């Protein structure tokens, strides 16, 4: 944590350390000077008393004000460190080759707790800096106490039970936060549903607002109650530790008072011990708080380490992708299971996507079509089997280089509420968001009509935020499709049902328009276009149609061959035809 602060701003780190250490050292030294001043006053030594009073004033000023100066320094450090922590969390969430870790409940719980607790980083940094000062203050205090009486060394040791019980209390609280993470995530999901636009229409039509509000309140009440019970147990443990120290505190004061009455110690020594004992009480209280904050920071770092381990990729490839496909992409006995699933999403898939072809994948919902797409994009690694680019295994190809050669329009495409040129242009960052490449992508996606309706053209901000232009579902899909088509000459273009909100005629016109250009590019580079769709008027134009059922490829061929047979594809065509009669 201190290394992070040093990396963020060395000057402010040094400034914060100076004021923290100086302010912490001033407090016990002030007790020493007050004791000497008291003895000087009792002895009638005016000069010594005045000098001690002057020093005491300086130390008191340092004790009171240096903490404020330190706060100014480490507050900015904390802001910078929190930003760095945010960046680390973003990088870890998106730093893996695939997205398997997003499917794991334990990883989702870890991310939820990190998002909720990340603002504790500033308090943790403050606790660390103050902890360094506290160590120095305790050290000086111990030396001064031992000079008074050896038994007074037991006074700081009396803080050990308090520290131990405080640590136990924090472990209880941390465990409770982990146990309630899933419930918290569900409550936050319900809150987002009831406060954001996407669900607003359904909430009103189905009258769900009161029901979701009731469920949200119930979940939060459950979380709050569980955390409160844990906090109560933690408070009892901390109080027990404080009682132990309080008894030692009273005993130390009585010890010095007895010595002073017997003439063995002066009044100044009693003042010194009383002030130091009070400071030790404050130090113990501060230590308990600091340890709590530091333990929370340690828990954050531990969770970050767990997340880092969860997203660690085993043996990423290091070969470049081929310049062009000569044979195609072949899947050989490929199977894949999602984490925690009791059955595979794909089983023993063996099929070849010929170079330069347009391939359609059809099948019922849940058949495994989107899983197949994500395997081809390298977002998942097969549980068994191989995916070959010509003769090279995909897992030996550098993931980032492969991603540079593919483009995808997913069925659940993100609605980027950016300027239009950015919402489309991020599909090809090398274009620099220039007008012409963005317009070409929109034209290729048959989205010219969308552009004409935007008040500021390519500089129109999309979405409801601010002065943005809200689009219909079909228009958002056209923008997403344009984004996928912005990348020039991809080796693999995947269209995973990106036009479900369009009418069939618009989808067919768009695909035929694109297919003509894709065929020309395919002949030059071997590029493959993969289309996932339920609409048979569209898929019938593909060179190869792959039928997926229950995670298996059950048929493959062109439309004429498959529809003339009696297999699953012919059944789907017949069902589709009856639906439109």
Buried (B, 14 or more C-beta within 10 A) or exposed (E): BBEBBBEBBEEBBEBBBBBBBBBBBBBBBBBBBBBBBBBBBEEEBEEBBEBBBEBBEEBBEBBEEBBEBBBEBBBBBBBBBBEBBBEBBEEBBEBBBBBBBBBBEBBBBBBBBBBBBBEBBBBBBBBBBBBBBBBBBBBBBBEBBEEBBEEBEBBBEBBEBBBEBBBBBBBBBBEBBBBBBBBBBBBBEBBEBBEEEEBEEEBEEEEBBEEBBEBBEEBBEBBEEBBEEBBEBBEEBBEEBBEBBBEBBEBBBEBBBEBBEEEEBBEBBBBBBBBBBEBBBEBBBBBBBBBBBBBBBBBBBEBBEBBBEBBEBEEBBEBEBBEBBEBBBBBBEBBBBBEEEEEBBBBBBEBBBBBBBBBBBBBBEEBBBBBBBBBBBBBBBBBEBBBBBBEBEBBBBBBEEBBBBBBBBBBEBEBBBBBBBBBBBBBBEEBEBEEEBBBBBBBBBBBEEBBEEBEEEBEBBBBEEEEBBEBEEBBBBBBBBBBBBBBEBBBBBBBBBBBEBBEBEBBBBBBEBBBEEBBEBBEEBBBBBBBBBBBBBBBBBBBBBBBBBBBBBBBBBBBEEBBEEEBBBBEBBEEBEEEEE
